[in-house]
Amino acid sequence: MTQEHRGISRRGLLKGSAGAVGGLAAGAAMGQGTAAPASGPTDPRDPLPFEVTLNGELIQAAAEPRETLLDWLRETRELTGTKVGCNHGQCGACTVHVDGEPRLACLTLALQVEGREVTTIEGLARIAEAGGYAEDGLHPMQTAFVANDALQCGYCTPGQIMSAVAVVNEGHASDAAEVREYMSGNLCRCAAYPNITAAVLDAKERMPDVAVDGGGARQDFHLGSGEA
């Protein structure tokens, strides 16, 4: 696997979130002097509210400052299609879309998606239906994976499909070699790579042209880098 590790490690993610919360608390205390403490959460683990559009639905949500998007999706929203793989940004199993771009949910804090649009594998068909190119109620990439037998155990398939859609949308599916390069951040322990590549090229023919700037990088382009 060839990847440029532009993201952060899981340890760095948790340290950064803890430091940010601690810094905010210390700053607030210094500014208040001897004044009575302000009302609100005092435990850094207390959930904080945020608003997000999840699979087309605007929702009011809450998450702990330390909670990853992956854990929030699976545990709070019960959207278990997004899989737990390596849990430190190496396998791509947890890939979702944030504002149309692929993001590793295990390296993204839930609170980082405030005001954003998040799409998981459960919401992918809705996009195709809205665009008028759904196939039997599924996104063309989903039907292509089935038709090309692009899976064995299927555990990595949701992440593979989410990355594959982004690869096509960003114009990086001109041939098999390019697909393999830009999908290199998604691992398949069953080694179904030839069929996955065939499925991506198959689906490309039935997907509309979408102008999305992928930044010219491989699938590891948006690895929860903390960009707001």
N, C-alpha and C positions, 0 to 999 in steps of 0.2 A: 504494500500500500504506500502510495506517495501522497503525503499531505504537508501543507505548510501550516504549522500550528500557530495560527494568528489568534486563536481564542485564548481562554484562560483555563487553568486546571481547576478541578472541583475544589481542591483545598484552597486555591487562591480565591475562588468564587465565594466560599463560605467565610474566609478571613476578611475579604473585602466588604461583604454585607454586614458582618459583625462590627467591623471598624467604622463603617459609615453610620450605623445606628448609634454606636457609642459616642462618636464624634458629635452627632446631632444632639444627643442628650447632654453631653458636657457643655456644648456651646449654649444650649438653652439655659442650663443652670447658672453659668457665668453671667448671662445677660439678665437673669432675674435677681441676682444678688440675694438679699434676705427676703424677697417677696415670697408669698405662699406659692407652692408648686402649682403649675397649671394643671387643669383637669385633663384626663386622657390616659392613654396607655403608659404605664410605668415599667412594665416588663417588656424587654426587647423582643420577646417571643409572642407578644400579643398580636393578633391579626390586624392588618391595616386595610382600609377599604380602597378599592380601585374599580374603575369602569373599563370594560373590554368588550369588543365585538367578537363573540365566539361562534364560529360556524354560521355566521350571518345574523346572529341574535345579539343585540346589545344587552348586556347584563351588568348588574351591580354585584361586585364580588368582594371577597376579603381573603388575604393570605398573610402568613407570617413573613417578616422581612427575610428570613433565611430560607424560605420555601422555594424550591425550584418549580419552574413551569411544568416539568414532567410530573412531579409529585402532586401538584395542584390539579392537573388535568385528570390524573388517574384516581387519586384519593378523594378529592372534593367534588369534581364534576363527573366522576365515574366514566370517563372516556378512556377506556383501556385499550383502544386500538393503537395508541402511542405506546411503544414498548420500552421497557427497561432492559438495556443491554449491558454495556460496559459501565455505564453511569459516570464516565469521565471523558466523554467527547471523542471516542476513538472508533466507534462502530457504526454510527448513523441510524441505529434502530429507533431513536426517539425523534426523528426529524419531523418538524411541523412547518407550517408557513406563517410568518409574521409579516403582515402587509405584503403578502405575495412572495416573500423571499424565504428560502429555507433557513431554518434555525434549529440548532440542537437544543431540545427542551431540557436536557439534563444540565446544561451549562448556562441556562437563562433563568433568572429569578422571575417568579410570577409577577411581582410588582413592576418589572421592567416592561411589561406589555400593556401598561395602563394607557388607554386611549388608542390602542392599536387594534388591528383585526387579525385574529388568530384562526387558522384553518387546520383542523386535524383530518386524519383519514376518514373519520365519520362524516365530515362536511364536504368532502371532495366532490361527491356526486351532485351536491346542490349547485356547485359552480357550473358544472356541465349542463345541468337542467336549465339554469338561468340563461346560459348562453345558447341553448337550443342544440347542443351537440351530444347530449347524453345517449347512452346505448343501453337499452333495457334497464334504465334507472341507475346506471353506473357511469363513471367517468371513463372515456376511451382508454386511459392508461390501465384502469382496473380490468376492463374486458380484454385488453391486449395481454396482460399478465396471465390471465386464465387461458386464453387461446394459444399462447406460446409456451404454456407449461413452465412459467418462469419462477417456480418455487418448488420446494420440497417440503420441509417442515412448516414453512410459512411464517416463522416468527419474525424474520427481518423484513417481510414483504411490505407492511405499512410504511416503514421508513424508506424502503427502496422506491415505492410508488410516489411518495411525496417528493423525494429528491428527483426522480425521473421527470415528473411534471415540471419542476423548476428548470431542469436541464433543457427540456424542449422549449419552454416559454422564453428562456434566455438565449435561444439560438445556438445551443451547443450540442446539437444532435445531427450534424451533417453526415456522419458516417459512423461505423462501428467503433473505430479507433477513438474518435472524439467522445462518443458516449462512454466508453470505458474510462477515459481520462477524467471526465467530469463526474462520473459516478464512483470514483475511486475512494471516496470517503465512506461509502456504504459497504459493509462486509456481509458476506453470505457464507455461513459456516458449511452449508450444503454444497457450495461451489456451483450455483446455478447461473453463473455469470454469462455464458453464451446465450442462454434463453432470455435472461434479463435484458441483455443488449438487443436481442431480436424484438422483444416486446416494446422497448422504447422506440425503436425505429418504426415499428408497426403503428403504434399509437400516434406518432408524430404526423402521419398522413391523414389522420382524422381529427386532429386538434387544430383550432384556429390559430392564426399568427397573433402572438401577444408580444408587445414591445415592453420587455422588462430588462433593465440593465443589470447584468449579473456581475459586473466589475471585472470580468475577464479572469476569474479564478476558478479553481476546481470546486467540487462539492463542499469543501471545507470553508466556503467563503464567509458564511455568517454563523460562526460557532458560538453564539452567545457572548460576543465580545464586550458587552456592556454598553454599546452605543445606544444613546437615548433616541 
